[in-house]
């Protein structure tokens, strides 16, 4: 797996985007959200929730870009991976691959998200956690860019830099930067969950018994058709 663009190369690509495009506008806003978070919290008070999906890949790269810009130590930002009991082997393997690319030392938690946060906060002074949530995700349409956890949860600020990104924005960014992604997306999966509720998207059947890659889906409203 090759490295990822950073520094001047990344800035060159950003500068060459059509400023009126959805991707360019969302990129600019997302970087400003990350910048605000870095000003509001110390780096050791922040973490990123990484689940191996396409959205968290984009989020990880954006944060990596800002840390590089400010010459901050990337290893100071904690990476949290909530491993599902019935997770895809491909997703677990991808965590190892991308950890090597971005020099991550992920904290792997096998409990529920809520219980994992309780455990994590018992030994880590985290106050904000970057999430790869988008408004089209379930129960996410009313979220803000900085949203406290709900009542009954451990208190922490959820930071949502890519909240307004569309499905096509995500894939445009990944393909433009040639970012690594889980190989399940090349097999027709468009939204990754656990093995018992995630299947190739029927909208991507190729008529030959297989499925087209996730980035060929043109209707973003059908993103979760492979989830049950």
C-alpha positions as CSV (number, residue, x, y, z in Angstrom):
1,X,0.0,0.0,0.0
2,X,1.5,3.3,-1.0
3,X,1.8,6.4,1.1
4,X,-0.6,9.3,1.1
5,X,-0.2,12.9,-0.1
6,X,0.7,15.4,2.5
7,X,2.2,18.9,2.8
8,X,2.7,20.8,-0.4
9,X,1.3,18.0,-2.6
10,X,-2.0,18.0,-0.7
11,X,-2.2,21.8,-0.7
12,X,-1.6,21.8,-4.5
13,X,-4.6,19.5,-5.1
14,X,-6.8,21.5,-2.8
15,X,-5.8,24.7,-4.6
16,X,-6.7,23.2,-8.0
17,X,-10.2,22.2,-7.1
18,X,-13.1,24.2,-8.6
19,X,-14.0,26.5,-5.7
20,X,-17.7,26.4,-6.6
21,X,-17.8,22.6,-6.4
22,X,-19.5,20.8,-3.5
23,X,-16.3,19.0,-2.7
24,X,-14.2,22.2,-2.5
25,X,-16.8,23.9,-0.3
26,X,-17.1,21.0,2.0
27,X,-13.4,20.5,2.2
28,X,-12.8,24.1,3.2
29,X,-15.5,23.9,5.9
30,X,-14.3,20.6,7.2
31,X,-10.8,21.9,7.6
32,X,-12.1,24.9,9.5
33,X,-14.0,22.6,11.9
34,X,-10.8,20.6,12.6
35,X,-8.9,23.8,13.0
36,X,-11.4,25.0,15.6
37,X,-11.1,21.7,17.5
38,X,-7.3,21.9,17.6
39,X,-7.6,25.4,19.0
40,X,-10.3,24.4,21.6
41,X,-8.6,21.3,22.9
42,X,-5.1,20.1,23.5
43,X,-4.1,17.3,21.2
44,X,-4.0,14.8,24.1
45,X,-7.6,15.6,24.8
46,X,-8.7,14.6,21.3
47,X,-9.3,11.2,19.6
48,X,-10.6,10.0,16.3
49,X,-13.2,7.1,16.1
50,X,-12.1,5.0,13.2
51,X,-14.3,2.1,12.0
52,X,-12.6,1.2,8.7
53,X,-15.3,2.7,6.5
54,X,-14.9,5.2,3.7
55,X,-16.1,8.2,5.8
56,X,-13.5,7.6,8.5
57,X,-10.8,7.3,5.8
58,X,-11.7,10.8,4.6
59,X,-11.8,12.1,8.2
60,X,-8.5,10.5,9.0
61,X,-6.8,12.1,6.0
62,X,-8.2,15.6,6.8
63,X,-7.0,15.4,10.3
64,X,-3.6,14.1,9.2
65,X,-3.3,17.1,6.8
66,X,-4.0,19.6,9.6
67,X,-1.6,17.9,12.0
68,X,1.1,18.0,9.4
69,X,0.3,21.7,8.6
70,X,0.9,22.6,12.3
71,X,3.8,20.2,12.7
72,X,2.0,18.4,15.5
73,X,2.9,14.9,16.5
74,X,0.4,12.6,14.9
75,X,1.0,9.9,17.5
76,X,-0.4,12.2,20.1
77,X,-3.9,11.9,18.6
78,X,-5.5,8.7,19.9
79,X,-7.2,6.5,17.3
80,X,-10.1,4.4,18.7
81,X,-11.3,1.3,16.9
82,X,-14.5,-0.3,18.1
83,X,-14.2,-3.9,16.9
84,X,-17.5,-5.7,16.4
85,X,-18.0,-9.3,17.5
86,X,-19.0,-10.2,14.0
87,X,-16.8,-7.8,12.1
88,X,-15.5,-8.4,8.6
89,X,-12.0,-9.9,8.4
90,X,-11.4,-7.4,5.6
91,X,-12.2,-4.5,7.8
92,X,-10.0,-5.7,10.6
93,X,-7.1,-6.3,8.2
94,X,-7.6,-2.8,6.7
95,X,-7.1,-1.3,10.2
96,X,-3.6,-2.8,10.2
97,X,-2.9,-1.6,6.7
98,X,-4.0,2.0,7.3
99,X,-2.3,2.1,10.7
100,X,1.0,1.5,8.9
101,X,0.3,4.2,6.3
102,X,-0.7,6.8,8.9
103,X,1.6,5.6,11.7
104,X,-1.4,4.9,14.0
105,X,-1.4,3.0,17.2
106,X,-5.1,2.3,17.6
107,X,-6.8,1.6,20.8
108,X,-9.0,-1.5,20.0
109,X,-12.2,-1.8,22.1
110,X,-14.4,-4.8,21.7
111,X,-17.3,-3.5,23.9
112,X,-20.2,-1.4,22.7
113,X,-19.6,2.2,21.8
114,X,-21.1,3.5,25.1
115,X,-19.3,1.0,27.3
116,X,-16.1,1.6,25.4
117,X,-16.3,5.3,26.1
118,X,-16.8,4.7,29.8
119,X,-13.7,2.4,29.8
120,X,-11.7,4.8,27.7
121,X,-12.4,7.9,29.8
122,X,-11.3,6.1,32.9
123,X,-7.7,6.3,31.8
124,X,-7.6,8.8,28.9
125,X,-8.3,12.6,29.4
126,X,-10.3,12.8,26.2
127,X,-12.8,15.7,25.9
128,X,-13.5,15.6,22.1
129,X,-13.7,12.8,19.6
130,X,-13.7,13.2,15.9
131,X,-16.5,11.2,14.1
132,X,-17.0,10.4,10.5
133,X,-20.7,11.0,10.8
134,X,-22.8,12.4,7.9
135,X,-26.3,13.8,8.0
136,X,-27.6,10.9,5.9
137,X,-26.6,8.4,8.7
138,X,-29.4,7.2,10.9
139,X,-30.4,9.7,13.7
140,X,-27.8,12.2,12.5
141,X,-29.8,14.8,10.6
142,X,-30.1,17.2,13.6
143,X,-26.4,16.9,14.7
144,X,-24.2,19.9,14.9
145,X,-20.5,20.1,14.1
146,X,-19.7,20.1,17.8
147,X,-22.4,18.0,19.6
148,X,-22.2,16.8,23.2
149,X,-23.2,13.2,23.8
150,X,-26.8,12.4,24.7
151,X,-28.1,12.2,28.2
152,X,-27.0,9.0,30.0
153,X,-23.8,8.8,28.0
154,X,-20.3,9.7,29.2
155,X,-19.8,13.4,28.6
156,X,-17.7,14.1,25.6
157,X,-18.0,16.4,22.6
158,X,-18.6,14.7,19.3
159,X,-16.8,16.6,16.5
160,X,-18.3,16.1,13.1
161,X,-16.2,17.7,10.4
162,X,-17.7,15.9,7.4
163,X,-21.3,16.2,8.5
164,X,-22.5,17.8,5.3
165,X,-20.6,15.6,2.8
166,X,-22.5,13.6,0.3
167,X,-21.8,10.1,-0.8
168,X,-20.3,11.3,-4.1
169,X,-18.1,13.9,-2.2
170,X,-16.6,11.0,-0.1
171,X,-15.7,9.0,-3.2
172,X,-14.5,12.0,-5.2
173,X,-12.1,12.8,-2.4
174,X,-10.9,9.2,-1.9
175,X,-10.3,8.8,-5.7
176,X,-8.7,12.2,-6.1
177,X,-6.2,11.6,-3.4
178,X,-5.8,8.0,-4.2
179,X,-6.4,7.1,-0.6
180,X,-6.4,3.5,0.7
181,X,-9.8,2.0,1.4
182,X,-11.3,-1.4,2.5
183,X,-11.4,-3.8,-0.4
184,X,-15.0,-4.7,0.4
185,X,-16.0,-1.5,-1.5
186,X,-14.6,-3.0,-4.7
187,X,-17.0,-5.9,-4.2
188,X,-20.2,-3.9,-4.2
189,X,-20.5,-2.9,-0.5
190,X,-21.4,0.7,-0.1
191,X,-22.0,1.0,3.7
192,X,-20.1,-1.2,6.1
193,X,-21.5,-2.7,9.3
194,X,-21.3,-6.2,10.7
195,X,-21.4,-9.4,8.7
196,X,-24.9,-10.2,9.8
197,X,-26.4,-7.0,8.5
198,X,-24.3,-5.9,5.6
199,X,-24.4,-7.1,2.0
200,X,-23.4,-6.0,-1.5
201,X,-25.7,-3.2,-2.7
202,X,-28.3,-4.7,-5.1
203,X,-28.2,-1.5,-7.1
204,X,-24.6,-2.4,-8.1
205,X,-25.3,-5.8,-9.6
206,X,-23.4,-6.1,-12.8
207,X,-25.7,-8.6,-14.5
208,X,-22.9,-11.2,-14.5
209,X,-23.3,-12.6,-11.0
210,X,-21.1,-9.9,-9.5
211,X,-21.2,-6.3,-8.3
212,X,-19.6,-3.1,-9.4
213,X,-17.4,-1.0,-7.1
214,X,-19.0,1.3,-4.5
215,X,-17.7,4.4,-6.2
216,X,-19.8,3.7,-9.3
217,X,-23.1,4.2,-7.4
218,X,-24.6,7.4,-8.8
219,X,-27.6,7.7,-6.5
220,X,-26.3,8.4,-3.0
221,X,-29.8,7.9,-1.5
222,X,-29.3,4.2,-2.2
223,X,-26.0,4.0,-0.1
224,X,-27.6,1.9,2.7
225,X,-29.5,-0.5,0.5
226,X,-27.0,-3.2,1.4
227,X,-27.7,-2.8,5.1
228,X,-30.5,-4.6,7.1
